[in-house]
Amino acid sequence: MIRRLAAIAVAAFALAACGGPKTQFHIVAGSEQKSLEPLVLGFCAKQHVECSIDYKGSLDIGQMVSSPAGAKSVDAVWPASSLWIEMYDKARVVKDLKSIAQSPVVLGVKLSKAKELGWTGGKPVKMDDILQAVQAGKLKFLMTSATQSNSGASAYLAMMASAFGDGSRLDPRALDDEAARSKVKTLLGGVARSAGSSGWLGDLYVKTAKAGQPFDAMWNYEFMLKEVNGELAQAGQEPLYAIYPAEGSAYADAPLGYVDHGQPKTTHDFFAALQAYLLSPEAQAKVAEDGRRTAPGVAAQPRPDPSWNFDPARVVPSIALPEPDVIARALTIYQEALRRPSLTAICLDFSGSMSGDGETGLKAAMASILTPAEAAQNLIQWTPQDHIIVIPFDATPRWEAAADGTAASQAQLLTKIQAEEAGGGTDMYACAEKAFDAMAPYLSTPNNNYLPAVVIMTDGRSDERNNFPEIWRSQGRQVPIFGVTFGDADPTQLNSLAELSQARVFDGHADLTAAFRSARGYN
């Protein structure tokens, strides 16, 4: 009877879509759900409903449902964790939130490195063991930004929980305990590269491994390690060995929820049918094949793989987390006091083709990241330990200005930027070279602890510099070059630079400020 009612509801929605202005069902999901997209789209196709899925970071999803305009743009959300809905959905617009799958966040360590550290063979590994390896200079890892991505937040909250008490729960007192903060700061000193997306981080590990330059380790979801190890096996590379911290892990629960903003009842009925399908034994079997954990007895778990310590049937204690307000404060402390400081060189295109909307958008985007109150709303605020270099350019770099992350320094940078006007030719390569030169003194110091990045904001129409890749490789540069595009920019050249330096390009066509905010999550 239930299945029949669901089928009727879906049919009614499909007919309504054909006869009215609504032609699709819109979902916004975390990048973690990408591998499950075929399940959703397959169901939609069978029901003759046009579904679309956009992928955003955890913070972006949280902020979207907190805004009336953002909430009205979507029918359902599917973040990595309900944590972000609990923190941001004060108006309770998200209804009927149900977990589709679960996955603990664990540390995947290159097998040879895990053996070197003595972590294989079933030996329990505590967070203190990871801390000691970082302190000894024996371990560096990839980790997403705790303020922008759920896997990074989960790893960070597990670190904080282990630093105070027995590690089974995050005690709010840990946030003000100097010893606990010191431990977590040391652990975060092991971050070799940051990112705003768990999926992109996995891709980065695979690319560097194929290039013969694998990182030591990566914090990510258990199921993501399975996906990464599958690609590594195909490429003949050694796997990542799964380390389940003995104290426990924070879990992603992949909740699917309906965003209620007055849609017709048939829209909600279709959501209910989709959610019911994803929780059905048929769909849950496919979810389990992906390496995710399902409710007991619903689907057979994938086979364990002792070669890299994978066992989705293993009981991994879930760390008890405090109230959302405490977690929000923990994330602010991460951004302002505990993360590795960033060294960021920003190349700003003020060429003639940027005249008008491009120039206006560029200045507005820079105001959003160099105005502390605005930056803090998006958890991308700078700190006095950060170092910012700004270089406007046209056919040549115009000037270079450096500042720390204090409010006064940021204000001075912003004043100089706002005084610039578009005009002249375009050579973003000359700006990139100047950026490397400006960063070199900071990167060469013995106590360098910066996470470096170059960010080029341009419309993508630059003079060609065919020798740039050779120069970059010959000088052994290891700084990622991120791109942020404007308007109808051609991303071809920026994509080449990003590929060369293991970075990525962000599309600022719809929202330039949001694009640059995303780029900040990778540094």
C-alpha positions in Angstrom: 0.0 0.0 0.0 2.8 2.4 0.9 4.6 1.7 -2.3 1.4 2.3 -4.3 0.9 5.7 -2.6 4.5 6.7 -3.2 4.1 5.8 -6.9 0.9 7.8 -7.1 2.6 10.8 -5.5 5.6 10.6 -7.9 3.3 10.3 -10.9 1.3 13.4 -9.7 4.5 15.4 -9.3 5.7 14.4 -12.8 2.4 15.5 -14.3 2.5 18.8 -12.4 6.0 19.4 -13.6 4.9 18.9 -17.2 1.9 21.3 -16.8 3.4 24.0 -14.7 6.5 26.2 -14.3 8.3 23.7 -12.1 10.2 21.3 -14.3 12.8 19.9 -12.0 13.6 18.8 -8.4 16.7 20.6 -7.2 19.1 19.0 -4.7 22.3 20.6 -3.2 24.7 18.0 -1.9 28.2 17.7 -0.4 30.9 16.5 -2.7 30.9 13.3 -0.6 27.6 12.2 -2.2 28.9 12.4 -5.8 29.4 8.7 -6.1 25.8 8.1 -5.2 24.5 10.5 -7.9 23.6 7.7 -10.3 21.2 6.2 -7.7 19.3 9.5 -7.4 19.2 10.3 -11.1 18.3 6.7 -12.0 15.3 7.0 -9.7 14.3 10.4 -11.1 14.5 9.1 -14.7 12.3 6.2 -14.0 9.7 8.5 -12.6 10.1 11.0 -15.5 11.1 13.8 -13.2 14.0 16.1 -14.1 16.4 16.2 -11.1 19.5 18.3 -10.8 22.2 18.1 -8.2 24.7 20.9 -7.3 27.6 20.2 -5.1 28.7 22.6 -2.4 30.9 22.6 0.7 29.4 21.9 4.1 29.6 25.5 5.2 27.9 26.7 2.0 25.0 24.3 2.5 24.6 25.4 6.1 24.6 29.1 5.1 22.2 28.4 2.2 19.5 27.0 4.5 20.0 29.9 6.9 19.1 32.4 4.2 15.5 32.8 3.0 16.7 33.5 -0.5 19.1 30.5 -0.4 16.5 28.1 1.0 14.0 29.1 -1.8 16.5 28.0 -4.5 16.5 24.4 -3.5 14.1 21.5 -2.8 16.4 19.2 -0.8 19.8 19.2 0.9 22.2 16.3 1.3 25.2 17.4 3.3 27.9 15.1 4.6 26.6 15.6 8.2 23.5 16.8 10.0 26.0 18.9 12.1 25.9 21.7 9.6 22.1 21.8 9.5 21.9 21.8 13.3 24.3 24.8 13.4 22.8 26.9 10.7 19.1 26.1 10.2 17.7 28.3 13.0 14.4 28.7 11.2 14.0 24.9 10.8 13.3 25.1 7.1 14.8 21.6 6.6 12.2 18.9 7.3 12.2 15.1 7.4 16.0 14.8 7.7 17.1 11.1 7.6 20.5 9.5 7.4 21.1 7.6 4.1 24.5 6.2 5.1 27.3 6.5 7.7 31.0 6.7 7.5 33.7 7.5 10.1 36.5 9.9 9.3 39.8 8.1 9.6 43.5 8.6 8.8 44.7 6.8 5.7 48.4 6.3 5.8 50.6 5.2 2.9 51.2 1.5 3.6 55.0 1.8 3.7 54.8 4.8 6.1 52.3 2.9 8.3 54.8 0.0 8.6 57.6 2.4 9.3 55.6 3.9 12.2 54.7 0.5 13.5 50.9 1.0 13.0 50.1 -2.2 11.0 49.1 -5.6 12.3 46.1 -4.5 14.3 48.0 -2.4 16.9 45.7 0.3 18.4 46.8 3.7 17.3 45.8 6.7 19.6 45.7 10.3 18.6 48.8 10.8 20.8 50.7 8.3 18.6 49.8 10.5 15.6 50.8 13.6 17.5 54.2 12.1 18.3 54.8 11.1 14.6 54.0 14.7 13.6 56.3 16.2 16.3 59.1 13.9 15.1 58.7 15.1 11.5 57.8 11.6 10.4 54.2 12.4 9.2 52.5 15.0 7.0 48.9 14.6 5.8 46.2 16.0 3.6 43.2 17.4 5.4 40.3 19.6 4.3 39.6 22.9 6.0 37.7 22.3 9.3 35.6 25.5 8.6 34.7 24.6 5.0 34.4 20.8 4.8 32.9 18.2 7.0 35.8 15.7 6.9 38.2 18.3 8.1 35.8 19.4 10.8 35.4 15.8 11.9 39.1 15.2 12.1 39.7 18.4 14.0 36.9 17.8 16.5 38.3 14.3 17.1 41.7 15.8 17.7 40.2 18.3 20.2 38.2 15.5 21.9 41.3 13.4 22.4 43.3 16.3 23.8 41.1 16.7 26.9 39.7 13.8 28.8 39.4 10.2 27.5 38.6 11.2 24.0 35.1 9.7 24.0 33.5 13.1 23.9 34.4 16.7 23.1 34.3 18.4 26.4 33.6 22.2 26.0 36.3 22.9 28.5 38.9 21.7 26.0 38.4 24.9 24.0 39.9 27.0 26.8 42.5 24.5 28.0 46.0 25.7 26.9 47.4 22.2 26.9 44.6 20.8 24.8 45.0 23.7 22.3 48.7 23.2 22.1 48.3 19.5 21.3 45.8 20.2 18.5 47.9 23.0 17.1 50.8 20.6 16.9 48.7 18.0 15.2 47.4 20.6 12.7 51.1 21.4 12.0 51.1 18.1 10.1 48.8 19.5 7.4 50.7 19.4 4.1 47.8 20.6 1.9 44.4 21.9 2.8 41.2 21.8 0.6 37.5 22.7 0.8 36.3 19.4 -0.7 36.8 15.8 0.5 36.4 14.5 -3.0 38.9 16.8 -4.5 41.4 15.9 -1.7 41.1 12.3 -2.7 41.7 13.2 -6.3 44.8 15.1 -5.3 46.3 12.1 -3.4 45.8 9.9 -6.4 47.3 12.4 -8.9 50.4 12.9 -6.7 50.8 9.2 -6.2 50.6 8.5 -9.9 53.2 11.3 -10.4 55.5 9.4 -8.0 55.2 12.0 -5.3 52.6 10.7 -2.9 51.8 12.4 0.4 52.3 10.5 3.7 48.6 10.3 4.6 45.2 11.8 4.3 42.3 12.4 6.7 39.1 11.4 4.9 36.0 9.2 5.1 36.4 5.4 5.3 34.4 5.0 2.0 36.6 7.6 0.3 39.7 5.6 1.2 38.1 2.6 -0.5 37.5 4.7 -3.6 41.0 6.1 -3.6 42.6 2.7 -3.0 40.7 1.3 -5.9 42.2 4.0 -8.2 45.7 3.4 -6.7 45.5 -0.3 -7.3 44.6 0.3 -11.0 47.7 2.5 -11.2 50.0 0.0 -9.5 50.5 2.3 -6.5 50.6 1.2 -2.8 47.4 1.7 -0.8 46.5 3.9 2.1 46.3 1.9 5.3 43.3 2.8 7.4 44.0 4.0 10.9 41.0 4.1 13.1 42.0 6.3 16.1 41.5 4.2 19.3 39.6 7.0 21.0 36.9 7.0 18.3 35.9 9.0 15.3 33.3 11.6 14.2 30.9 10.2 11.7 29.3 11.6 8.5 25.6 10.6 8.5 24.8 11.8 4.9 21.3 13.1 5.8 18.8 13.9 3.1 16.3 16.6 4.1 13.4 18.5 2.5 13.7 22.3 2.3 10.3 23.7 2.9 9.5 27.0 1.3 5.9 26.6 0.3 6.2 24.2 -2.7 3.2 22.2 -3.8 2.4 19.0 -1.8 3.4 16.9 -4.8 7.0 18.2 -4.5 7.2 17.0 -0.9 5.6 13.7 -1.9 8.3 13.2 -4.6 11.0 13.9 -2.0 9.4 11.4 0.4 9.4 8.8 -2.4 13.0 9.5 -3.3 14.1 9.3 0.3 12.2 6.0 0.8 13.9 4.6 -2.3 17.4 5.5 -1.0 16.6 3.8 2.3 15.2 0.7 0.6 17.2 -2.6 0.6 17.8 -2.3 -3.1 19.4 1.1 -2.9 21.1 0.4 0.4 22.9 -2.6 -1.1 24.4 -0.2 -3.7 25.3 2.3 -1.0 27.1 -0.5 0.9 29.0 -1.5 -2.2 30.3 2.1 -2.2 32.0 1.4 1.1 29.5 3.2 3.3 27.9 1.8 6.4 24.2 1.1 6.4 21.7 0.3 9.1 22.1 -3.2 10.6 20.4 -5.9 8.6 19.4 -3.7 5.7 22.2 -4.6 3.3 25.3 -6.8 3.3 28.4 -4.9 4.1 31.3 -5.0 1.6 34.0 -7.4 2.2 36.8 -6.4 4.6 40.2 -6.0 3.0 42.9 -6.7 5.6 45.6 -5.6 3.2 44.8 -2.0 4.0 42.8 -2.6 7.3 39.4 -1.9 5.7 36.5 -3.3 7.7 33.2 -1.5 7.5 31.7 -4.0 10.1 34.3 -2.9 12.7 32.8 -1.1 15.6 34.3 2.4 15.6 33.2 4.4 18.7 31.4 7.6 17.8 32.7 10.7 19.6 30.0 12.5 21.4 29.8 16.1 20.3 28.4 19.1 22.3 25.7 21.6 21.4 26.0 23.4 18.0 27.0 26.7 19.6 30.0 25.0 21.2 31.0 23.4 17.8 30.7 26.8 16.1 33.1 28.3 18.7 35.5 25.4 18.2 35.5 26.1 14.4 36.2 29.8 15.1 39.1 28.8 17.3 40.5 26.6 14.5 40.4 29.4 12.1 41.8 32.1 14.4 44.3 30.3 16.5 45.1 26.6 15.7 45.4 26.1 11.9 48.6 26.4 10.0 49.1 30.1 9.0 48.6 30.8 5.3 51.0 32.6 2.9 48.8 33.8 0.1 49.8 35.8 -3.0 46.8 37.3 -4.8 47.2 38.4 -8.5 44.4 40.8 -9.5 43.6 41.4 -13.1 43.1 45.1 -13.8 43.6 44.8 -17.6 41.4 46.7 -20.0 39.0 43.7 -20.5 38.2 43.9 -16.8 36.6 47.4 -17.2 33.1 47.7 -15.9 31.5 44.7 -14.2 34.8 42.8 -13.9 36.5 45.6 -12.0 33.5 46.2 -9.8 33.2 42.5 -9.0 36.9 42.2 -8.3 36.9 45.0 -5.8 33.7 43.8 -4.1 35.2 40.3 -3.7 38.4 41.7 -2.2 36.4 43.8 0.2 34.6 40.7 1.4 37.8 38.9 2.2 39.8 41.8 3.5 37.0 43.1 5.8 37.3 41.1 9.0 33.7 41.1 10.0 32.6 39.9 6.5 35.3 37.3 6.3 34.4 36.0 9.8 30.8 35.3 8.7 32.2 32.8 6.2 34.9 31.5 8.6 37.7 32.6 6.2 39.1 35.4 8.4 42.8 36.1 8.5 45.0 36.1 11.6 48.1 38.1 12.5 50.1 34.9 11.7 48.9 34.9 8.1 50.8 36.7 5.4 49.0 38.3 2.4 50.7 39.6 -0.8 48.6 41.5 -3.3 49.8 42.2 -6.9 47.5 44.0 -9.4 48.5 43.4 -13.0 47.8 44.3 -16.6 50.5 43.7 -19.2 53.0 43.8 -16.3 52.7 43.7 -12.5 51.7 47.2 -11.3 52.9 47.0 -7.7 53.4 44.6 -4.8 52.1 45.1 -1.3 52.4 42.8 1.7 50.5 42.6 5.0 49.8 40.4 7.9 46.3 39.5 8.8 45.6 42.3 11.2 42.6 44.5 10.6 44.8 47.6 10.0 47.0 45.8 7.4 44.0 44.5 5.6 42.4 47.9 5.5 45.6 49.4 3.9 45.6 46.7 1.2 42.0 47.2 0.5 42.5 51.0 0.1 45.2 50.5 -2.5 43.1 48.0 -4.4 40.1 50.2 -4.5 42.2 53.0 -6.0 43.1 50.9 -9.1 41.4 51.2 -12.5 41.2 48.8 -15.3 43.4 49.4 -18.4 46.2 47.9 -20.5 47.1 44.4 -21.7 47.1 41.1 -19.8 50.0 38.9 -18.6 49.0 36.8 -15.6 52.2 34.7 -16.0 54.4 37.7 -15.2 52.2 38.2 -12.1 52.6 34.6 -11.0 56.4 34.8 -11.4 56.5 38.0 -9.3 54.2 36.2 -6.7 56.7 33.3 -6.4 59.6 35.8 -6.0 57.7 37.6 -3.2 56.9 34.4 -1.4 60.4 32.9 -1.6 61.9 34.7 1.4 59.1 33.4 3.7 59.3 29.8 2.3 63.1 29.6 2.7 63.3 30.5 6.4 64.1 27.5 8.7 61.0 28.0 10.8 58.6 28.3 7.8 55.3 26.9 8.8 53.1 28.5 6.1 50.6 26.8 3.8 51.4 28.7 0.6 49.2 29.4 -2.4 49.0 31.8 -5.4 45.5 32.9 -6.3 45.0 34.5 -9.8 41.7 36.4 -10.2 41.3 37.0 -14.0 39.0 36.9 -17.0 41.4 34.3 -18.4 42.4 36.3 -21.5 46.2 36.5 -21.0 49.1 36.6 -23.4 50.6 33.2 -23.9 53.7 32.1 -22.1 54.5 28.7 -23.4 57.7 28.4 -21.4 56.1 29.0 -18.0 55.5 25.2 -17.2 59.2 24.5 -17.9 60.3 27.3 -15.7 58.0 26.2 -12.9 59.3 22.6 -13.1 62.9 23.5 -13.5 62.9 25.6 -10.3 61.1 22.9 -8.3 58.2 25.1 -7.3 55.7 23.4 -5.1 53.2 26.2 -4.6 49.7 25.6 -5.9 48.2 28.1 -8.3 44.5 28.5 -7.9 42.4 30.4 -10.4 39.2 32.4 -9.9 37.4 33.4 -13.1 35.2 36.4 -13.9 32.1 36.6 -16.1 32.5 34.8 -19.4 36.2 34.1 -18.7 38.0 31.4 -20.7 39.4 29.1 -18.0 41.8 27.2 -20.4 45.0 28.9 -19.3 44.1 28.9 -15.6 43.2 25.2 -15.9 46.6 24.5 -17.3 48.3 26.3 -14.4 46.1 24.5 -11.9 46.9 21.2 -13.4 50.6 22.0 -13.4 50.6 22.9 -9.7 48.0 20.4 -8.4 45.4 23.1 -7.7 42.0 24.0 -9.2 40.0 26.8 -10.8 36.8 28.3 -9.3 34.1 29.7 -11.5 33.1 33.2 -10.4 30.5 33.6 -13.2 27.5 33.5 -10.9 29.0 34.7 -7.6 32.6 36.0 -7.6 32.7 36.5 -3.9 31.6 32.9 -3.2 34.2 31.7 -5.7 37.0 33.4 -3.9 35.7 32.3 -0.6 35.9 28.7 -1.9 39.5 29.3 -3.0 40.4 30.5 0.6 39.2 27.1 1.9 42.2 25.5 0.1 44.7 27.7 1.9 
